[in-house]
Amino acid sequence: MSTGTVSTKPSGSLSGKLGTWLMIIATVALAFITLVEVINILFYDPFSDDKFLFKLAGSLADVKIGPLTYLMFGSLLVALMMGLPLAFVTGGLGVAFIYLVGDSLMLNIVPSRIFPMMTNSDLAAIPLFIFMASMLERAGLIEEMFNVVYKWMGGIGGGLAIATIVASTILAAMVGVIGAAVVTMGIIALPAMLKRGYDHKIALGSIMAGGTLGILIPPSILAILYAVVAQQSVGELYLGSVIPGLMLSGLYVAYVFIRAKLNPKLGPPIPEEERIGLKDKLLLLKDLIAPLILVFLVLGLLFGGVATPVEAAGIGSFGAILVAWKHGAFSIATLREASVTTAKASAMVLWIMFGASVFVGFYILQGGQEFITNSILGTGMSAYGILFLLMVLLVVLGMFLDWVGILLLAVPIFIPIVKALEFPGLFGFPPVAGDDVVLWFGVLYLVNMQMSFLSPPFGYALFYIRGVCPPEISMGTIFRSSLIFLAIQALGLFICILIPGVVTWLPNLVYG
C-alpha cells in the first residue's frame, strides 16, 4: 500500500500573522508616542500650550470622575484579560493616568503613596510568617499531621475527608499559605480517598475547602494586609477570625459526616485491619507536640499582647527552624530553599501593594471615593442591602483577581462606605457597634476571599487541585465539587452577618 508524501513546510496561520503584525504596530506606535513625549518634556515648557506634534500630559485633565472611572477600571480589566501581571498593570496604569490627567510634576504622588507603606512595621511580619510556613512545610510536618489525624478518624464514615479538613485546619494555623496547603493535601490525601472509593466531589471539595482556611485562621497573611490598609489592630482581627474559621471547619466536617452517614458509599471507613487502638493513637500525638507548641506560643504571644505581630512572627520563624532541626529536616539547602521561596512570595505581595496603592491613591485623589460612595449610598438601599452589594462585588472580583489585588483595589474604597452606615441588626439579633464595624467587615472580607478561591471559573484552588488530580477527573467535576462547599462558605458568611458577636465577642473579651 502506497503512502502519500506530507509537506512539512510551515504554512503559518492567518491569525498568528495578524497577531504578530498587531504587536509590531503597537510597539512602533508606543515608541513613537514615547519619543514625542520625551521631546515635549526636554524642549518645551510643561506649563504652556507649546508642544511638538501632540502632547499627552494633561490631555485627560477635563475628564469628569464618572468617565474617568470607566477609563481606569476598563483599562485595568483589558490589561488583566491580556494576561499581564497585576503588580505591573496597576502600577503602570496608575503612573500613566497620573501623567494623562495631571502633568509630570504630579508624578510626585508615586513616592508619597509608597513611602508610608515602606515604613509600616507591621508589613515585616509577612516575610517572617511566609518563612515560618516554608520551613514547616519542608520539615515534612504536613505528611505527619495527616497521618496522625487519618489514624484517629479513618474508622468513621467519611473519616478520610474529615481528617483532611481537620489536618487542613491545624495546617492553616501553622502556615497560612493557600497554594501549599491545597497542593500538599491533594498529593497526600486525594490518592488515599480515591483508593478507598470516596465520592470525587467530597474528596476534592474537602481538600479545596480545608486548604483555603489559611486565609481566615491566624496567622493569615491577608489579615495583616487588611489591618494595614484599614488601620486596624492585627491582634483584634486575628481574634475576630478565630471563631468564624473554626465554625467553617466545623460546618465542612458536619456536611461530610452527614453525607457519609446517609450514604456510606460516598465515604467508606478504612478496613478494620488498618485501624489502631487508643494506645497507638495517643503515641502518634508525639509527632505533633513540637509544631503545636510553636503555634500556641506564636498566637498566644500575639493574642495576649505580649508581642507585636512582627515579634511573634520572628519567634515563629526561629521556632520553625528548631522544629525542622528536631525532625531531621534542617540543612543549609533547606534554609536556602525556604529563603528563596520567602523572597519570591514577599516580593510578589509588596509589588502588588505598591502598584495598587498608586492606582487607587490617584483615583481617590481625583474624587473617586466620593463618586462611588455617593453612587452606592444614592441607590436608596438599606445598610444590609449595600453590604450585600459589596459582598457580591467582592465575589465577582474574586473570580478574576487574586486576593491581594482585591484587597488593595476594593477595600480602601469600601471601608469609608461601611463606616458611613449603621447596622441595627437583622431579625431581632444584636446590632454592630460603631467601633466594631471595620473589624466586623474585615472578617466578612476574609470569609469572602475564601469563597473567591473556590468560585468558578477562575478560583485559584480549582487550578491548584487540577495540578495534582488524576487525568480521569475532569475540570467540570472539580467545578461541581466546589459548589456545595461554596454554599457552606456562603452560609458561614450569612451567620457572621446575622450574628456579629461571632466576630466581635472574642476581641472585645480580650481587648475590652
BELVENLIN-V359474 format. One record per residue. RES is the residue in one small letter. SS is DSSP state (@ for helix, = for strand, . for the rest). NEAR is the number of other ideal C-beta (glycine too) atoms within 8 Angstrom. D_CENTER is the distance of its C-alpha to the mean C-alpha in Angstrom with 2 decimals. Layout:
res={RES RES}
ss={SS SS}
near={NEAR NEAR}
d_center={D_CENTER D_CENTER}
This chain:
res={m s t g t v s t k p s g s l s g k l g t w l m i i a t v a l a f i t l v e v i n i l f y d p f s d d k f l f k l a g s l a d v k i g p l t y l m f g s l l v a l m m g l p l a f v t g g l g v a f i y l v g d s l m l n i v p s r i f p m m t n s d l a a i p l f i f m a s m l e r a g l i e e m f n v v y k w m g g i g g g l a i a t i v a s t i l a a m v g v i g a a v v t m g i i a l p a m l k r g y d h k i a l g s i m a g g t l g i l i p p s i l a i l y a v v a q q s v g e l y l g s v i p g l m l s g l y v a y v f i r a k l n p k l g p p i p e e e r i g l k d k l l l l k d l i a p l i l v f l v l g l l f g g v a t p v e a a g i g s f g a i l v a w k h g a f s i a t l r e a s v t t a k a s a m v l w i m f g a s v f v g f y i l q g g q e f i t n s i l g t g m s a y g i l f l l m v l l v v l g m f l d w v g i l l l a v p i f i p i v k a l e f p g l f g f p p v a g d d v v l w f g v l y l v n m q m s f l s p p f g y a l f y i r g v c p p e i s m g t i f r s s l i f l a i q a l g l f i c i l i p g v v t w l p n l v y g}
ss={. . . . . . . . . . . . . @ @ @ @ @ @ @ @ @ @ @ @ @ @ @ @ @ @ @ @ @ @ @ @ @ @ @ @ @ @ . . . . . . . . . . . . . . . . . . . . . @ @ @ @ @ @ @ @ @ @ @ @ @ @ @ @ @ . . . . @ @ @ @ @ @ @ @ @ @ @ @ @ @ @ @ . . @ @ @ @ @ @ @ @ @ @ @ @ @ @ @ . . @ @ @ @ @ @ @ @ @ @ @ @ @ @ @ @ @ @ . . @ @ @ @ @ @ @ @ @ @ @ @ @ . . . . . @ @ @ @ @ @ @ @ @ @ @ @ @ @ @ @ . . . @ @ @ @ @ @ @ @ @ @ @ @ @ @ @ @ @ @ . . . . @ @ @ @ @ @ @ @ @ @ @ @ @ @ @ @ . . . . . @ @ @ @ @ @ @ @ @ @ . . . @ @ @ @ @ @ @ @ @ @ @ @ @ @ @ @ @ @ @ @ @ @ @ @ @ @ @ @ @ . @ @ @ . . . . . @ @ @ . . . @ @ @ @ @ @ @ . @ @ @ @ @ @ @ @ @ @ @ @ @ @ @ @ @ @ . . . . . @ @ @ @ @ @ @ @ @ @ @ @ @ @ @ @ @ @ . . . . . @ @ @ @ @ @ @ @ @ @ @ @ @ @ @ @ @ @ @ @ @ @ @ @ @ @ @ @ @ @ @ @ @ @ . . @ @ @ @ @ @ @ @ @ @ . . . . . @ @ @ @ @ @ @ @ @ @ @ @ @ @ @ @ . . . . @ @ @ @ @ @ @ @ @ @ @ @ @ @ @ @ @ . . . . . . . . . . . . . . @ @ @ @ @ @ @ @ @ @ @ @ @ @ @ @ @ @ @ @ @ . . . . . @ @ @ @ @ @ @ . . . . . . . . @ @ @ @ @ @ @ @ @ @ @ @ @ @ @ @ @ @ @ @ @ @ @ @ . . @ @ @ @ @ @ @ @ @ @ @ .}
near={2 3 4 4 4 4 4 4 4 4 4 6 6 6 6 8 9 8 8 8 8 8 8 8 8 8 8 8 8 8 8 8 9 8 8 12 11 8 10 13 10 6 6 12 5 10 4 6 3 5 8 9 4 6 10 10 13 10 7 10 7 3 8 5 9 7 8 15 12 8 11 12 8 8 9 12 9 8 10 12 6 6 4 8 5 14 11 10 13 17 14 9 13 15 11 8 14 14 13 11 13 11 9 8 7 10 10 7 12 11 7 8 12 11 8 8 12 6 6 8 7 12 11 9 14 13 11 13 15 14 13 17 14 12 15 14 12 11 12 8 12 13 8 11 14 14 10 12 12 14 12 9 12 13 7 10 10 14 14 17 15 14 15 15 15 12 16 15 14 13 13 14 11 13 12 15 12 14 8 10 18 15 12 10 18 15 8 11 16 15 8 10 14 11 6 9 6 13 8 10 10 17 16 16 12 16 16 18 16 16 15 14 16 14 13 15 13 11 18 14 12 12 16 16 14 15 14 11 11 10 5 11 7 13 13 11 16 15 12 16 16 11 11 16 13 10 11 16 14 8 11 14 11 8 11 15 12 8 12 15 8 5 6 9 6 10 16 9 10 10 6 4 4 6 9 6 5 5 6 9 11 7 7 12 9 6 9 11 8 10 12 9 8 13 11 8 11 15 13 9 12 15 10 6 5 6 8 7 13 11 9 15 15 9 12 15 13 8 12 15 11 9 15 14 9 7 12 5 10 10 6 5 6 12 10 8 10 12 9 8 10 12 9 8 11 11 8 10 12 10 11 15 13 12 16 15 12 17 16 13 11 14 12 11 7 9 8 12 11 7 11 11 11 8 8 11 9 6 9 3 6 5 9 9 9 14 13 8 11 12 11 8 9 14 12 8 12 16 11 8 10 8 12 14 12 15 14 16 14 11 13 11 13 10 12 9 14 12 8 7 10 6 11 5 10 7 5 4 8 7 8 11 7 6 4 13 13 11 14 14 11 15 15 14 12 16 15 13 15 14 14 16 15 15 12 9 6 9 14 11 14 16 9 15 16 9 8 9 11 5 4 4 9 6 7 6 11 14 11 8 15 18 9 10 15 11 8 13 14 9 9 13 13 8 10 15 10 8 8 15 7 11 16 14 9 10 15 9 6 9 10 3}
d_center={60.72 59.91 56.46 55.64 54.11 50.53 49.86 47.16 47.24 43.81 44.05 40.84 39.08 39.62 35.92 35.27 38.10 37.02 33.47 35.02 37.42 34.77 32.78 36.08 37.06 33.73 33.91 37.54 36.87 34.08 36.38 39.22 37.25 36.06 39.68 41.03 38.57 39.45 43.13 42.57 40.85 43.53 46.70 46.25 45.84 42.27 43.74 46.39 46.48 47.82 45.78 46.17 45.84 42.78 40.32 36.59 36.02 36.06 36.57 34.02 35.26 36.90 34.00 33.05 29.55 29.29 29.97 27.99 24.87 25.43 26.21 23.18 20.47 22.61 22.80 19.04 18.72 21.60 20.36 16.98 19.03 21.19 18.44 18.43 15.57 13.52 14.44 18.10 18.23 17.17 19.40 22.16 22.35 22.30 25.23 26.98 26.99 28.07 30.94 31.83 31.87 33.35 35.00 34.64 35.08 32.09 29.89 30.36 27.43 25.12 26.07 26.35 22.66 21.44 23.94 22.94 19.38 21.09 23.26 20.68 21.18 18.10 15.99 18.18 16.50 13.36 15.50 17.55 14.98 13.70 17.45 18.08 15.63 17.26 20.70 20.29 18.99 22.02 24.33 24.15 23.06 20.79 23.91 26.10 23.91 23.76 27.49 28.30 26.45 27.76 31.31 31.04 29.74 30.81 34.10 32.83 31.95 28.38 28.32 26.35 23.47 23.71 23.86 20.66 18.84 20.64 20.00 16.24 16.46 18.46 16.28 13.21 15.63 16.56 13.70 10.23 9.05 7.68 9.71 12.66 12.88 13.00 15.28 17.47 18.04 18.73 21.30 22.88 22.81 23.01 26.42 27.82 27.00 28.26 31.36 32.25 31.92 28.79 27.78 25.19 23.04 23.04 22.43 19.48 17.95 18.32 16.57 13.50 13.39 14.25 11.82 8.74 10.58 9.22 6.42 9.72 12.57 13.61 13.27 9.57 8.53 6.40 9.75 11.75 10.41 11.02 14.32 15.32 14.83 16.42 18.95 18.32 19.32 16.69 19.13 19.51 15.84 15.60 18.79 17.76 14.82 17.13 19.26 16.71 14.86 18.31 19.41 16.82 17.74 21.34 21.03 19.76 22.69 25.12 24.36 24.93 28.00 29.57 29.12 30.64 33.38 34.34 34.27 34.55 34.36 30.62 29.94 33.17 33.56 34.45 38.25 40.51 41.46 37.90 37.43 38.29 40.02 38.85 40.24 38.29 35.10 35.67 36.38 33.06 31.26 32.51 29.86 27.15 29.09 27.96 24.16 24.36 26.59 24.13 21.27 23.73 25.11 21.90 20.72 24.37 25.00 21.99 22.76 26.45 26.19 27.95 25.38 22.87 19.21 20.34 23.43 21.74 19.29 22.43 24.30 21.53 21.56 25.34 25.34 23.13 25.82 28.49 26.90 26.62 30.23 31.40 30.08 31.82 28.74 28.95 30.46 30.36 28.71 25.92 25.51 25.45 22.84 20.49 21.20 20.59 17.20 16.34 17.83 16.00 12.45 13.52 15.29 12.46 10.39 13.77 15.06 12.34 13.07 16.75 16.85 15.00 17.08 20.23 19.50 18.67 21.28 23.94 23.18 23.53 26.64 28.18 27.91 24.80 23.62 27.06 27.20 24.06 24.97 28.50 27.51 25.36 27.77 30.64 29.76 31.63 29.04 28.82 26.12 24.52 24.96 23.09 20.27 20.18 20.14 17.15 15.23 16.44 15.45 11.79 12.06 13.93 11.63 8.80 11.54 11.92 9.28 5.94 3.43 5.85 8.58 8.42 8.57 11.40 13.13 13.30 13.23 16.28 18.12 17.33 18.18 21.85 22.24 21.22 23.47 26.31 26.30 27.94 26.75 30.02 28.72 28.92 31.80 33.35 30.34 30.01 28.64 25.79 27.43 27.01 25.74 23.08 21.56 18.85 17.89 18.08 16.03 13.28 13.13 13.46 10.44 8.38 10.31 9.76 6.01 7.34 9.84 8.01 7.36 11.10 12.42 15.11 15.91 12.86 10.19 8.84 10.28 13.48 14.08 13.26 15.91 18.15 18.64 20.26 22.06 25.85 27.04 28.68 25.42 24.64 21.46 22.99 23.16 19.49 18.77 21.32 20.11 16.71 18.56 20.19 17.16 15.40 18.59 18.42 15.00 16.71 19.63 17.69 16.34 20.00 21.35 19.30 20.68 24.13 24.49 22.81 24.46 21.94 19.59 22.30 24.97 23.81 22.97 26.29 28.11 27.09 27.09 29.52}
